[in-house]
């Protein structure tokens, strides 16, 4: 039980970066917006993973969609 707790504590640590990005959004250079979008997408993915875990479902679908969206965003932003 404790290992599952620590797993979600560490995976929810991305919310620290997401909240700080929201607070400082107007001060952040627009060049970094794709990175911020990756952070926010990661926050949504971690929340979905947690909710699916609580319902005893697999998180394979949302994790694969997350990886595809993030890779497309990285490829588009590097052009």
Residue pairs with C-beta under 8 A, 6 or more apart in sequence:
4 53
8 50
8 53
11 46
11 49
11 50
12 46
12 50
14 39
14 42
14 43
14 46
15 43
15 46
17 39
18 39
18 40
18 42
18 43
21 28
21 36
21 39
21 40
25 36
28 36
34 73
34 74
34 76
34 77
37 73
38 70
38 73
38 74
41 66
41 69
41 70
41 73
42 66
42 70
45 62
45 63
45 66
48 59
48 62
49 59
49 62
49 63
52 58
52 59
52 62
53 59
